[in-house]
Amino acid sequence: GFQDRFFKLALALGGETANLCGSFSTMISLDGLRLKELPRSFKLAHSARSETIIVEVSRVATQEQFPNLKWQYNPVNYEVVFDVAPPEGTTIQISYDESF
């Protein structure tokens, strides 16, 4: 039936086939897969006076705040860099005075 066509296509394309009713875990390789990495650095539009930078991380839907996230300002690249990426789904708001 139709499953035979999938096996033939996989073999024609140089792929492999496995019987899902049997032990096929040895046929699966997770090499090369990466977990999603959230960004840790956020570029500012201009250079900032570091003493004026205010960083707020929140989840708008639940109004949850994340005040304890550690970060540094990298004046060479105009970036705020967190030690650990802010949680997925959060909003990062950065306000600052430009340096002249």
N, C-alpha and C positions, 0 to 999 in steps of 0.2 A: 504494500500500500504506500501511502504518502511518506511514512517514515523511511522507507527504502531510498526515496529520492534525497532526503536529507543526508543519509549516510554516504550516498554516491557523490553528492555535492561536496561534503566535507573531505572526502578522500581525493576528489579531483582538484581541490584547492590546497592540498597538502596538509590538511588538518587531520585530527584524530577523532575517533568515535569511541563511545563507551556505552555499556548497557547500564541504564539508570537503575535497573532492578538488582544489579550486582554491586560488588564493591568497586566503585570508580574513584574513590578519593585519591588513589595513587596517580590518577590521570590528571589531577588538578594541581597546577602550580601557581602560587601567589607571588613568585619572584617578580620583582619589578613593579609591583603594585605599591602605591603609597597612600597613606591616609591623608585626608584633606588637612592642609596646614593653614591655619588662620594667620593673617598678617599681624606682625608685632610692631611694625614701624609705619608712621603716618607723616607724610611730607606736608610741611606748611607752605603757604603761598609766598611768604617773605621770611627774611631772618627775623628772629624774635629776641626781645630782651628776656632772658631766661627767668628773671625774677617776676615777670608779669604773666607767665604762662599758667593758665588754669585748665586742667583736664578733667572732664566729667564723662564717666562711662555709665550708661543706664540702659535698661530694657524698657522702652517706651510703653509697650502694651501692659506691663505689670507695674510700672513705675519703680522697679527694683533698681537700686543704686549699687555701684561697685567702687566704693571710695578707697579701698585698700590696695588697689593695683599699683605696683611700683613702676615708675617710668623715669627716663632721663631725656634731656634735650641734647640733640647732636647739632651743634651750631654750624658744622661744616656742610652738612646736607640739609639743614633746616628741617629736621625730623624729630618727632617725638617717638621714642622707642620704649616699648613696654618690656619688662623682664619676662612676662608670660603674656601670651596673646589674650586680649579681652574675649569673653565668652561669645560664641556664635549668637547672632541675633541682637547684639547690643549696638547702641549708638554711641559714637565717640565724638564729643564736642570739645573743641580746643579753642580757647580765646587767648589773645596775647596782644601786647603792644609791639609794633615793629621797631627794630633797632635801626638807627640811622648812622 
